[in-house]
Amino acid sequence: MKKVILSVVTLLSASIMIAQSNSSNVSQTGNDNAADVTQVGSNNASMTIQEGNSNSAIAIQGSDLFNSRDGIVEQTQVGDKNSATAQHEEDLNEVYQEQIGNGNSASATQNLAFFGGSNFTSQSQEGNKNTGVVSQEGTANTAFQIQIGDDNAATTAQEGDFNFSGILQDGASNVATMAQVGTFNNSEQFQVGEANMAEGEQWGEGNSLLQDQRGGGNVATSLQGSSFFDSRGGQVQQIQIGDENTAFANHEEDDNTILQGQVGDGNSASAAQNLGSFGGNNFSIQVQFGNGNIAEVSQNGSNNSGDQDQNGDENLAGSSQSGTDNTSVQAQSGIGNLATSIQGSFFFDSRGGVVDQSQSGEENTAFAQHEEDNNVITQLQIGNGNSASATQNLEAFGGENFSQQFQVGNGNIGEVSQEGDFDGGVFEAVGNIASQIQLGDNNTAITDQNGAGNISDILQDGTMNVALDTQFGTDNFTFVTQTGDMNTSTILQNGSNNSAVVTQTGGGTITP
């Protein structure tokens, strides 16, 4: 039988202090329940309903120094040993707390340090031993916490203006933590399954975070900004479906964007932007389907873009970019492929360099690295066990170098090394060009160019062909065509305006 308590009742502890036109309704059914309501101010309302044993409900609106104004607190608990605490001040605050089960705990605190604010908190927990904590300061903050299951924990702390945080957890032993400081922040955290962990921390203005995890043992971590620098308009989305996936995202200063999506088991995605430098409109997207894939990207500078797409198992993609206007695209499909892209360094920018790496098959390796200035590297591999490597301007300041490597088959090796030209104190703006096309198996193409305006073009169609091109100087040209098996070509040119054309057809006999 429910009873309305407005005074001290035997066996049920209910203490009430009311000022002005506040109202309070307390209904308790069971044994050893305790309700404590303290209200100071005007137009406050508190309703407490408890059914079960040893439940505790505390609602405090305002204090001796501050009124609560129009705040509303509602607390509903059904079960045993549940605990609900709500406290807020200044101004139009509202708290709703509902707990069904045993051993649940809900706590909401609003506006204890700052004046004013239309804060709103809603906490709903169904299950056993769930914990929800909300603390809000400032104006117009909103927090949602919904937990279904057992042993889940949700923590929200907001300080500033116009913040929003939503946490939904369905399962067991899930943990969601969010802290926002600044203005215009937005956060959403969804977890379905068991033992998932989501952690988001945002500093600055205009930040947005979405963490969605479904499965077991997944971990999503996002840090936007730091105690020293804001993140500004950065956006992070982390979606993981499967088991034991890991996603990490962190950036500072300024309009950064990170998108991470993983479907499968044991995948890892990590993205860091502008941690070592100021400014930049960096963009990074990481998508992985399969198991045991790893994607890592690090971007510093301005206007960088990183795209990593992996489909299969145990693929690894790594990208590092420093400078301005860099673009890195890495796409891998298959098993055990490795793609590495490095643009710029701690000392030198990459400027407008572009790297495009695409692999389909098993155990292919692609490596690309360049610095200073508008370099381009394109690598395409289809087959198994192919290796492509291209480096540009690592030792000298150069111009617009271009490398293209195309491999279809198995066990092919392609290497390109290009350096710019320094002549009489003037940096040459004309870049070198290297093109390698390999069709077949176990072919080898190696190009080494140092200077400006050099062109190396190698085409191999067959098996176990070898082509070696080395050029020093300016405006040298080589064109090598190998058709068949076991052909060998070696070209060395030093000077200017040299030209070599080699055509090989046939070749030795390969014994199976």
Secondary structure, DSSP 8 states (H G I E B T S, - for coil): ---B-SS-BTTBEEEEE--TT-EEEEEEEEES-EEEEEE-SSS-EEEEEEEEES-EEEEEE--SS---TT-EEEEEEEEES-EEEEEE-SSS-EEEEEEEEES-EEEEEE-SSSS----EEEEEEEEES-EEEEEEEEES-EEEEEEEEES-EEEEEEEEES-EEEEEEEEES-EEEEEEEEES-EEEEEEEEES-EEEEEEEEES-EEEEEEEEES-EEEEEES-SSS--TT-EEEEEEEEES-EEEEEE-SSS-EEEEEEEEES-EEEEEESSSSS----EEEEEEEEES-EEEEEEEEES-EEEEEEEEES-EEEEEEEEES-EEEEEEEEES-EEEEEE--SSS--TT-EEEEEEEEES-EEEEEE-SS--EEEEEEEEES-EEEEEESSSS-----EEEEEEEEES-EEEEEEE--EETTEE-----EEEEEEEEES-EEEEEEEEES-EEEEEEEEES-EEEEEEEEES-EEEEEEEEES-EEEEEEEEES-EEEEEEEEE-----
